[in-house]
Amino acid sequence: MLVSSELFKSMLDKIFDVERSSLLNISLKIMNRNNPLFTIDNAIIEMIRISEEFNVNNVADIRMKCLIRTKYVPELISNQNGLYCTLVFEYVDMHTAEVLLDEPPEIYEFNMLAFDIGSLAKSIGIHHINDISSLSDTALSKEEALSILSLEFQLISDDEYNFNKSAFMGLFKQVSMAKVIRYIANAVGVKRIYLVDPDNTSIYNHIYIPPEYWKINVIFDYLQKQYGVYNNGLTYYLSKGILYVYPPFDVNATRKNKLVVLKPPPYTYVGGPNYYIEDENTLTILSNSDVIHNTDSHILSENVGTSQLFVKSDSTIDGQVNYGDSFKFTDTNMIASNGMDNTISDQSASVKYAKPTMNIYQHLSNFARSNTEHIILNWSYARLGKIQPGLPVDFVFDEKDIVMTKTGLVESVIYTITKSSAKGGNSTYAISGVIGLRLDVDQKKYEI
């Protein structure tokens, strides 16, 4: 293995010293909560896609494609309400496909929603609900009954389903933003919460949630935009029963757990199934693919400005403005300004003037995003459940024989589970991952 930097080589060697399997045996059983006699246990999974985009959605988007014999479809259609399934994941040896006894099976239960069920029904002659009872095994030809159809389902757990449809209404008195968020989470049934301490530590006499913001998918955004929670944006995401609430653009965040992504120079490593290692509280993975860079910092700088001046709304009385209470932002730093004519520095390329407000946190959040970049990279032979929402990350790469790093947060992870060409037959599957990172635009020399 040839790596230009000896430091980089030593980090990669740690990964390849230990072999870790990412091959799975998967068993699927489809059932109905309202009809205990309904069961399909011989469907074949084609693909499972688990999309966790922490800044876009608030729960995972899980899609499953599977093959089902046509003779089961009429009964499946009549039992589509209350449909659910259990999935059992067992990791297997990379070479023999034998189940790894030292790793317990992972068992999941999901509610199921079939996509395009109407077109599927028409394809086998069901045009009305009354047609189902007449379309039995005997009504289908032998060839039709034994033929296989591909169906796609959306999967969602009870916790995530109940969270998505929840709402909260209320008026708070003498509270901090942290207490409001924790109270709302508890009120909608969340049992555990990971909450980064808000930058806004003010105690409010009243916080009112208007009716149009009672639903859980908008209530936290309302708090950020109306009152302010963090200086670096706000996102929230429910994963495995834990609600994560944190600032998504805080590229210098620290936490007990951390992700390290190693990106070696092109063509320096080929082959081998070991693409990650766990050490105490750090997950280190190797990405040997091209990196896709996306940045809108220039556009944001034009729209938001590289500096911004606003006046605190409580300093405006009867149309008179006390400019001593105005503030100027340059990038993500806030400094007091004595007046609007003393706000433009030599580094200010675009100054914007905002409306009077007391919410400095939303203004700072706009700047925070403009100082970041978004990258996408592959994680071959991935493992499920290793990456949590908002996990701090060190992106480590080689540049002209110098190991450099950028810090940031994990913004998304998408797992694709497909049939494996390894031993084990139809039930053996491989996992690949695509990871999105939100990184600081600045880089520095990597230090161990």
Buried (B, 14 or more C-beta within 10 A) or exposed (E): EEBBBEBBBEBBEEBBEEEBBBBBBBBBBBBBEEBEEBBBEEBBBBBBBBBBBBBEBBBBBBBBBBBBBBBBBBBBBBBEEEBBBBBBBBBBBBEEBEBBEEEEEBEEEBBBBBEEBEEBBEEBEBEEEEBBEEBEEEEBEEEBBEBEBEBBBBBBBEBBBBBBEBBBEEEBEEBBBBBBBBBBBEBBEBEEBBBBEBBBEEEBEEBEBEEEBBBBBBBBBBBBBBBBBBBBBBBBBBBEEBBBBBBBBBBEBEBEEBBBBBBBBEEBBEEBBBBBBEEEEEBBBBBBBEBEEEBBBEEBBBEBBBBBBBBBEEBEEEEEBEBEBBBBBBBBEBEEBEEBEEBBEEEBEEBBEBEBBBBBBBBBBBBBBBBBBBBBBBBBBBBBEBBBBBBBBBBBBBEEEEBBBBBBBBBBBBBBBBBBEBBBEEBBBBBBBBBBBBBBEEBEEBEE
